[in-house]
Each structure stands twice: as structure tokens, then as C-alpha cells.
Amino acid sequence: MYRGKRPKDLPATIFAAARRKLAYLDQAKDLGDLRAPPGNRLHPLLHDRTGQHAIWINDQYRICFRWTEAGPAEVEIVDYH
């Protein structure tokens, strides 16, 4: 989503929401900042993604990331289904 351009594999219907959620992630000072708004549904991931967290974009897509002392790292948009 470099320079506001939608990647071809990201549906146009979620582009605005994805940009908004990435902005929340960028502005967060600590992991707790992502608990609001409640629609983020911040949660830790398990199994092969232990150590990562996710916030919802919609029912199908999540933003997954690792939280470090410097903030979010290894950020990716994932199709859960």
C-alpha cells in the first residue's frame, strides 16, 4: 500500500479500511493503544504465529504484526479464509 496505491491482490472494497487500520498501527505508542476502537479486535495469535498479534480489517482480512520496543514490525495483511 506504498504511496496510497492498492496492491492488486487486496480487494478494493477493503482498501480504505486497511489504510485506516494501518494508520492506527503506525500511531500506536504501545500495544494497548490498539484496543480502541473496539472494532480492531486486537488479539494475540497462536500456534505457528505465536508472538504475533492481529487486528481485524473485516471478517476475512487481518493485519498481523509483531510488537517490539520500537513499535510494530513484520506487518502483513492476511486473508484468514
Backbone as ProteinMPNN parsed JSONL, in Angstrom:
{"seq_chain_A": "MYRGKRPKDLPATIFAAARRKLAYLDQAKDLGDLRAPPGNRLHPLLHDRTGQHAIWINDQYRICFRWTEAGPAEVEIVDYH", "coords_chain_A": {"N_chain_A": [[0.835, -1.172, 0.0], [2.016, 1.041, -0.597], [2.614, 4.46, -0.924], [-0.117, 5.039, -1.057], [-1.276, 3.412, -2.962], [-3.267, 0.734, -4.069], [-2.528, -2.662, -3.576], [-2.63, -5.215, -6.061], [-3.638, -7.67, -5.214], [-5.256, -7.088, -3.083], [-8.534, -6.585, -2.184], [-10.539, -3.974, -3.536], [-12.677, -3.175, -2.023], [-11.921, -3.236, 0.639], [-9.837, -1.525, 0.896], [-9.807, 1.201, 1.913], [-10.468, 0.788, 4.625], [-8.324, -0.837, 5.39], [-6.154, 0.932, 5.072], [-6.829, 2.818, 7.042], [-6.677, 1.241, 9.379], [-3.973, 0.548, 9.3], [-2.903, 3.047, 9.739], [-3.712, 3.459, 12.413], [-2.09, 1.538, 13.58], [0.432, 2.55, 12.989], [0.418, 4.879, 14.503], [0.266, 4.023, 17.109], [1.53, 3.989, 20.4], [1.977, 2.091, 22.28], [1.146, -1.403, 22.649], [-1.383, -1.585, 23.844], [-2.72, 0.669, 22.933], [-3.99, -0.121, 20.654], [-6.308, -1.339, 21.33], [-8.485, 0.243, 21.081], [-10.201, 1.676, 18.377], [-12.934, -0.499, 19.488], [-13.587, -2.146, 17.35], [-11.213, -2.953, 16.229], [-10.5, -5.323, 17.401], [-8.215, -6.421, 18.704], [-5.947, -9.062, 19.174], [-3.892, -11.734, 20.483], [-1.956, -14.023, 18.544], [-1.762, -17.565, 17.887], [-0.108, -20.816, 17.888], [1.62, -21.435, 14.946], [2.008, -18.773, 14.668], [2.687, -17.639, 17.051], [3.591, -15.031, 19.221], [2.9, -13.032, 17.576], [0.433, -10.49, 16.899], [-2.935, -9.519, 16.029], [-5.16, -7.345, 14.249], [-8.487, -6.705, 13.224], [-9.501, -6.179, 9.864], [-11.722, -6.719, 8.341], [-14.31, -9.267, 8.257], [-12.86, -11.21, 6.937], [-10.178, -10.396, 6.461], [-7.078, -9.647, 8.129], [-4.728, -7.586, 9.922], [-1.621, -8.562, 10.654], [1.061, -8.657, 12.988], [4.192, -8.16, 14.732], [4.862, -6.957, 17.974], [7.27, -4.719, 19.029], [9.893, -3.151, 20.993], [10.31, -0.868, 19.575], [7.935, -0.513, 18.322], [5.383, -1.597, 15.947], [6.276, -4.424, 13.926], [7.219, -6.474, 11.117], [4.806, -6.381, 9.623], [1.826, -7.435, 8.093], [-0.816, -7.964, 5.748], [-3.356, -10.249, 5.954], [-5.253, -12.82, 4.489], [-7.583, -14.541, 6.083], [-9.176, -16.635, 5.3]], "CA_chain_A": [[0.0, 0.0, 0.0], [3.011, 2.095, -0.708], [2.158, 5.712, -1.544], [-1.563, 5.073, -1.216], [-1.744, 2.585, -4.078], [-3.794, -0.563, -3.654], [-1.933, -3.843, -4.2], [-3.607, -5.907, -6.909], [-4.253, -8.8, -4.519], [-6.092, -6.58, -1.994], [-9.804, -6.124, -2.753], [-10.817, -2.535, -3.461], [-13.707, -2.949, -1.01], [-11.347, -3.094, 1.985], [-8.655, -0.666, 0.823], [-9.906, 2.342, 2.837], [-10.397, 0.271, 5.997], [-6.951, -1.3, 5.616], [-5.318, 2.129, 5.268], [-7.179, 3.391, 8.341], [-6.132, 0.365, 10.423], [-2.513, 0.699, 9.268], [-2.609, 4.334, 10.382], [-3.8, 3.204, 13.852], [-0.894, 0.784, 13.944], [1.567, 3.467, 12.892], [0.318, 5.899, 15.55], [0.246, 3.411, 18.439], [2.737, 4.132, 21.226], [2.145, 0.772, 22.889], [0.176, -2.367, 22.139], [-2.701, -1.271, 24.395], [-3.376, 1.709, 22.131], [-4.744, -0.747, 19.565], [-7.579, -1.88, 21.843], [-9.526, 1.175, 20.641], [-11.601, 1.383, 18.643], [-13.196, -1.919, 19.738], [-13.643, -2.864, 16.079], [-9.897, -3.519, 15.908], [-10.484, -6.691, 17.933], [-6.828, -6.805, 18.935], [-5.794, -10.349, 19.852], [-2.639, -12.44, 20.22], [-2.093, -15.192, 17.684], [-1.269, -18.809, 18.48], [0.489, -21.86, 17.061], [2.769, -21.014, 14.128], [2.095, -17.305, 14.71], [2.923, -17.211, 18.43], [4.422, -13.832, 19.277], [2.264, -12.027, 16.73], [-0.905, -10.011, 17.237], [-3.714, -9.165, 14.843], [-6.365, -6.525, 14.331], [-9.4, -7.003, 12.125], [-9.902, -5.218, 8.835], [-13.121, -7.129, 8.179], [-14.475, -10.668, 8.656], [-11.927, -12.072, 6.219], [-8.794, -9.91, 6.447], [-6.468, -9.158, 9.36], [-3.367, -7.068, 9.89], [-0.823, -9.314, 11.617], [2.313, -7.949, 13.262], [4.893, -8.38, 16.0], [5.075, -5.706, 18.693], [8.627, -4.621, 19.55], [10.126, -1.913, 21.749], [10.243, 0.24, 18.615], [6.601, -0.467, 17.738], [5.024, -2.753, 15.135], [7.262, -4.941, 12.974], [6.751, -7.619, 10.32], [3.38, -6.116, 9.4], [1.296, -8.03, 6.865], [-2.262, -8.116, 5.616], [-3.544, -11.68, 5.753], [-6.582, -13.35, 4.208], [-7.735, -15.658, 7.013], [-10.048, -17.711, 4.81]], "C_chain_A": [[0.882, 1.238, 0.0], [2.451, 3.281, -1.474], [0.666, 5.729, -1.866], [-2.109, 4.256, -2.364], [-2.154, 1.213, -3.566], [-3.047, -1.687, -4.358], [-3.004, -4.603, -4.976], [-4.307, -7.053, -6.187], [-5.111, -8.386, -3.317], [-7.388, -6.034, -2.589], [-10.025, -4.623, -2.538], [-11.801, -2.221, -2.341], [-13.144, -2.788, 0.397], [-10.169, -2.124, 2.021], [-8.701, 0.481, 1.832], [-9.795, 1.878, 4.287], [-8.982, -0.195, 6.326], [-6.018, -0.116, 5.855], [-5.572, 2.757, 6.633], [-6.572, 2.56, 9.48], [-4.606, 0.431, 10.449], [-2.09, 2.018, 9.898], [-2.7, 4.197, 11.9], [-2.526, 2.525, 14.336], [0.328, 1.691, 13.971], [1.585, 4.474, 14.043], [0.395, 5.336, 16.963], [1.588, 3.572, 19.147], [3.028, 2.842, 21.984], [1.002, -0.119, 22.41], [-1.24, -2.061, 22.619], [-3.449, -0.198, 23.626], [-4.264, 1.106, 21.047], [-6.039, -1.408, 20.035], [-8.755, -0.983, 21.46], [-9.213, 1.592, 19.208], [-11.826, -0.121, 18.815], [-13.247, -2.764, 18.465], [-12.305, -3.418, 15.63], [-9.814, -4.981, 16.321], [-9.056, -7.215, 18.078], [-6.769, -8.136, 19.675], [-4.435, -10.962, 19.527], [-2.919, -13.656, 19.343], [-1.402, -16.39, 18.325], [-0.582, -19.682, 17.436], [1.666, -21.327, 16.256], [2.927, -19.497, 14.079], [2.254, -16.785, 16.143], [3.904, -16.045, 18.427], [3.891, -12.711, 18.403], [0.917, -11.64, 17.332], [-1.619, -9.694, 15.931], [-4.81, -8.18, 15.212], [-7.188, -6.819, 13.079], [-9.471, -5.839, 11.144], [-11.384, -5.453, 8.564], [-13.212, -8.599, 8.58], [-13.418, -11.585, 8.051], [-10.467, -11.662, 6.372], [-8.357, -9.38, 7.804], [-5.138, -8.48, 9.039], [-2.634, -7.789, 11.008], [0.523, -8.619, 11.771], [2.93, -8.458, 14.554], [5.055, -7.016, 16.657], [6.469, -5.745, 19.299], [8.749, -3.347, 20.381], [10.014, -0.686, 20.85], [8.858, 0.39, 17.996], [6.334, -1.686, 16.879], [6.136, -3.119, 14.151], [6.647, -6.129, 12.247], [5.243, -7.525, 10.069], [2.955, -6.726, 8.07], [-0.223, -8.047, 6.908], [-2.502, -9.549, 5.185], [-5.011, -11.985, 5.492], [-6.734, -14.604, 5.065], [-8.528, -16.823, 6.43], [-9.717, -18.115, 3.415]], "O_chain_A": [[0.535, 2.3, 0.517], [1.88, 3.118, -2.552], [0.24, 6.359, -2.834], [-3.282, 4.386, -2.712], [-1.472, 0.613, -2.736], [-2.935, -1.687, -5.584], [-4.167, -4.622, -4.572], [-5.45, -7.378, -6.511], [-5.637, -9.247, -2.61], [-7.351, -5.118, -3.41], [-9.725, -4.088, -1.471], [-11.768, -1.13, -1.771], [-13.828, -2.252, 1.269], [-9.568, -1.925, 3.077], [-7.72, 0.709, 2.54], [-9.105, 2.508, 5.089], [-8.499, 0.036, 7.434], [-5.178, -0.165, 6.753], [-4.633, 3.181, 7.307], [-6.02, 3.114, 10.43], [-4.01, 0.375, 11.525], [-1.032, 2.097, 10.524], [-1.866, 4.751, 12.615], [-1.96, 2.892, 15.366], [1.157, 1.603, 14.876], [2.655, 4.873, 14.503], [0.571, 6.093, 17.919], [2.645, 3.324, 18.566], [4.18, 2.538, 22.291], [0.021, 0.358, 21.84], [-2.198, -2.258, 21.872], [-4.679, -0.155, 23.659], [-5.193, 1.761, 20.575], [-6.78, -1.971, 19.229], [-9.905, -1.419, 21.514], [-8.052, 1.835, 18.878], [-11.019, -0.928, 18.353], [-12.977, -3.964, 18.505], [-12.259, -4.269, 14.741], [-9.139, -5.781, 15.673], [-8.737, -8.316, 17.628], [-7.453, -8.323, 20.681], [-3.889, -10.746, 18.445], [-4.0, -14.241, 19.405], [-0.556, -16.231, 19.205], [-0.492, -19.324, 16.262], [2.622, -20.814, 16.839], [3.892, -18.996, 13.501], [1.981, -15.615, 16.411], [4.915, -16.067, 17.724], [4.367, -11.578, 18.474], [0.347, -12.359, 18.153], [-1.0, -9.611, 14.87], [-5.318, -8.18, 16.333], [-6.648, -7.138, 12.02], [-9.497, -4.674, 11.539], [-12.189, -4.522, 8.559], [-12.279, -9.126, 9.186], [-13.121, -12.637, 8.616], [-9.596, -12.532, 6.408], [-9.131, -8.758, 8.531], [-4.508, -8.764, 8.02], [-2.984, -7.644, 12.179], [1.061, -8.063, 10.813], [2.267, -9.106, 15.364], [5.352, -6.031, 15.982], [6.816, -6.693, 20.002], [7.808, -2.557, 20.458], [9.665, 0.401, 21.309], [8.626, 1.322, 17.225], [6.988, -2.714, 17.054], [6.834, -2.255, 13.621], [5.669, -6.715, 12.712], [4.507, -8.489, 10.284], [3.628, -6.561, 7.052], [-0.829, -8.133, 7.976], [-1.941, -10.018, 4.194], [-5.898, -11.479, 6.179], [-6.086, -15.617, 4.803], [-8.545, -17.903, 7.021], [-10.359, -19.008, 2.861]]}, "name": "protein", "num_of_chains": 1, "seq": "MYRGKRPKDLPATIFAAARRKLAYLDQAKDLGDLRAPPGNRLHPLLHDRTGQHAIWINDQYRICFRWTEAGPAEVEIVDYH"}
